[in-house]
Amino acid sequence: MKLQKPFTLPCGAIIPNRMAKSAMSENMATKNHQPNKALNTLYKTWTDGGIGLCITGNVLIDRKHLNGEFNVVFDEQSDMQAIKKWASCAKGSNQHLWVQINHPGRQPIPFSKQKPVAPSAIRVNIMNERVFQTPKALTEPEIVEIIEKFGQAASISKEAGFTGVQIHAAHGYLVSQFLSPLSNIREDKWGGSLENRARFLIEIYKKIRNIVGKDFPIGVKLNSADFQKGGITEEESMQVIDMLETIGIDLIEVSGGTYERPKMMGSKQKNSTKKREAYFIDFVQKVRKQTKVPLMLTGGIRNIDFMEQCLEENQLDFIGIARPYALEPNLANDIFEGKTKSLEHLNSNLNGALDISVHEKYLADIASGKKPKILKGFSLKLFMLKNFFHLLKGGNK
Ligand SMILES: Cc1cc2nc3c(=O)[nH]c(=O)nc-3n(C[C@H](O)[C@H](O)[C@H](O)COP(=O)(O)O)c2cc1C
């Protein structure tokens, strides 16, 4: 199968197969934001499942800015022993385990008391100020400090034994906020022209490359577009990819959407797009014509023949899958062994926050050594009720 063929990245690292697990925030670290036994069990189960490139859920670079109560944070308070244990989940195999590093910017934990920051003081346009406060516009020294923190998190990742990092520049988080003219109306060198809006991402990449060296993989998860009037367009995203290719990026993962327009999860996609495999395939096909940068596509891919066809026709290099791995951690091996032909039966068909919560529960099941069971009918209603009471009590998961 093409899916089983190894791939060499520009930095020289070899990924043993084309099955990639896209980031899923686990929300199960310790209260002090350190990795723990639950995370180790989850990632050991995934790497045992044959995934070639396993990307962690977003790891935050600053504990003052979280997007989940139990995020992992890589900073000066990090417990290196705990992080090394987590990184060792892929040890002894040739599989890759990369850390996705992120800053939420104006999309922190909903209802959080933490004052968010962003390129400009423009609030996420969802419900009211209680859910997402108006962020404080970052000063130039603060921007430089955040770039340093991205570097620090990448340095910790490498030192601990992870085999790569991915900068989260998609889904409306801080890097994507800088890219989008809807959230970035700055008039200094960090806003305005595309070159200026992309500067934050480019500087983060350069900082990390300086720290980790030329042989260590660095990827970026990028929106094909924000799907909002006035947001970043496909044409602009393509130009950003060109910029990243020129400076040596190893892998671009294509996704799309923000909290305001959650296209990455298939929500509010036209039925024709949902039916057709892969939400962002048209964009990837266009990018492929223009650049040679290695490409991973994520969002809605569920059919094995389609995956093979994409690789066979050289439309992309890695098949990014998220939600199905929360129910079937052994998915990659099952596909290689011909035991699975389609992942359609793993679709929850839920939307937005509920879909995330349901999948977080499946991740928690795997982390405690159980086989996750799909929630539907009565079990789904019960889960929703428990979730509702958790929220009423001030929980934010
Ligand atoms: C529980 C959950 C957590 C997620 N957390 C992240 C994350 O931390 N970083 C990220 O880039 N995407 C995150 N995503 C989005 C996925 O990576 C992926 O883009 C999306 O689920 C579409 O892929 P799929 O159709 O294969 O699930 C998350 C998705 C889910 C369900």
The ligand as an ORCA input file, in Angstrom:
! r2SCAN-3c Opt
* xyz 0 1
  C     -11.134     16.605     20.965
  C     -10.456     17.374     19.853
  C      -9.391     18.189     20.162
  C      -8.717     18.873     19.145
  N      -7.610     19.587     19.476
  C      -6.841     20.127     18.503
  C      -5.599     20.711     18.811
  O      -5.150     20.731     19.966
  N      -4.894     21.249     17.791
  C      -5.327     21.207     16.484
  O      -4.631     21.679     15.596
  N      -6.505     20.658     16.167
  C      -7.262     20.087     17.133
  N      -8.416     19.447     16.804
  C      -8.830     19.393     15.375
  C      -8.247     18.158     14.688
  O      -6.844     18.151     14.667
  C      -8.725     18.051     13.222
  O      -8.250     19.186     12.514
  C     -10.249     17.946     13.088
  O     -10.771     17.077     14.071
  C     -10.639     17.426     11.689
  O     -10.058     16.173     11.430
  P     -10.942     14.810     11.493
  O     -12.129     15.021     10.577
  O     -10.043     13.710     11.004
  O     -11.375     14.650     12.903
  C      -9.144     18.772     17.787
  C     -10.242     17.969     17.493
  C     -10.902     17.268     18.501
  C     -12.046     16.376     18.155
*
